[in-house]
Structures are given as C-alpha cells and as structure tokens.
Amino acid sequence: MALHKIKDFYPNYRDQFGDHDILSYGFYSNSEKIGSVDDLLVDDEGRFRYLVINTGAWIFGKKVLLPIGQARIDYNNRRIYANGLSREQVENLPEYDPDSVMDYDYEERVRNVYRPTATGTAAGTTAAGLGASHGVDSPTSLDATPGMSDRTTRDRDRTRTNYDRSSYRYDNDPDLYDLGRDQDQQTLRLYEERLITDKTRQKTGEVAVGKRVETETQHVSVPVERERVVIERVEPTQGVVDPALSGNAFQEGEVVRMEVYEEVPEIRKEAVVREEVRVRKEVDRDTVESDETVRRERLNIDKDGNPITRDKDGNPLTRD
C-alpha cells in the first residue's frame, strides 16, 4: 500500500486539525527533546501511519519514520512523545527520503526496529485522540501489554510472520499502528458551524456607447459679383477738331481691350467638435440580508454513581 504526505492527500488538512497542527510540534523521547515533526504520512485510505521525525542535531539531522501507534501527543504543550525511543533505535532506522518511494521492504526495516519495544507507555494525550478527532478508522486492536498470556504472544507472533509482500496489512502490527490502545486519556472535540460570507463578481449587463453618421442637406446662399462690358455710342462734340489726328485719323487694326471678372462661390466642409460624451461607472452599495441555521455541539455528561468531574481550573464540570 502506498504512503502519501498529508499535505498531498488532504490539501486542506489544517481545516480538520484546527488549532492542533502537529506538524509544528516538538518531538521528545521521555523528557529529552530530540527533534521535531516534519510531516505525517497516510495510506491509500487516508489512515495515519507514520510521523516523519527530523532528529535535528541528535543524529546529525537524520529524518526517520515513527509509526503512529508509538506516538503520544500532548496538545497543551505542543509536544509528541515516543517514550523509550533510544538513540540506538534511531541510528538503526533507515533514513527517510521524501523523494523516494517507500515500499514494503523499506517499511519492514522500519517495523523491525520498533517491534521489540512496541509496548511503551503513554505520556500526554494519546494518538487515539488524533485519530478519533479526525474520523480516522483504527485497525483492529490486538492488545499487546506486558501481562499478556503466552498464548496471546504466540498468536501475535504467528500473525506477524504469516504474511508476505502481497498479503501484509497494517493490522498485523497493532502495536505500531493501532490508534486506540490507550483508554486512560481520550479527546472529545465539540464542533459548531460558523457562517462564512464571501462575495463574487458576476456580469449582469453591458452598456455599449458608440456613434453613427447621419447626413442632411443644407442650403446656403453666397452673393457673387460678375463684371460685364457696356458699349455706348455717343455723338462727338460739335466743332472740336484735334489737329494732332489730322494725319492719323484713319488706322486699321486699332483695338480697345478691357478684362472682365466675376466671383465664383467656393464651398467646402470641415469637421468640428459639436459635443463630448464621457462614459464612466459608478458603484452602488447595498446590504443583502440572509438568515441561516447553524448547528453547535454541546457536552452532555451522564453520571453513573458519584464520579467527580472537574474542568482544567478545578471547578465542577457541568453540561456546556
């Protein structure tokens, strides 16, 4: 079965984890901090299988896998514990490479390191809280406690060896992958629905402002002047004789020339700005009212006998 990074399998995984994003938690062996949680691996069905641990300077920055059943989560202090995890175990673990495929042989090498110490005790909140809070199905539990009978031990060992590459299932190793082993501390989360408001822009119409050409006939009057030649014949003055013309009175070819002009109208067209039209948008604001029904989970406490229930401040706990 293939393994996937939580961010690849659940891109919105933080929406499910809420304030408990364990990828930022510190990692401790007993009370010693040995690194941090880099990633969370899930199988094809989305079940949590491994934490990717960056050991920091403890083992020169080596990254290894921790089966989810070996993790104990303390949400209040943002820590994850793996009690009893030794430096020798980490040194024997194969290094995790995020770019390589983790096949059956690789996982068997990881499992063989943890199997001899798969009965460690819890510290802080158990991984069961993680699984139950986010809808992860736990494999069938095969209880492995220090006080188990020899027959149970033999059955467990036989189960572990009665598989191969094609038949192995994670419930063959409940000590490593079972999220429900520790029943002393569990987490119950109460959810409520919140209204999320958002706005989207959608096109409701379109205004196109253009122009067209209209034609019309206009009548204009242009006054013009024309010249014409007027020829008048008049009687000569009686008794007046020009002595200078007595010898040249008769000459052939004598012509009087006079130029004649008239005005011709010149009509042309030119384009002028008659009017300017400006187009702009204005935003009208309105408030849309809507009523929605939201749900909220409240805590119901049914007491049988006389148990004492208190909150984190020590006050008696009632229904909330």
PEGI-V18297 format. One record per helix or strand of 2 or more residues. SS is the DSSP state (alpha for helix, beta for strand). FROM is the first residue (numbers start at 1). TO is the last residue. If there is no record, write none. Layout:
ss = <SS:SS>
from = <FROM:FROM>
to = <TO:TO>
This chain:
ss = <beta:alpha:alpha:alpha:beta:beta:beta:beta:alpha:beta:beta:alpha:alpha:beta:alpha:alpha:alpha:alpha>
from = <4:6:13:22:26:32:48:63:68:72:79:87:104:125:127:150:170:243>
to = <5:9:17:24:29:42:54:67:70:74:81:92:117:126:133:161:177:245>
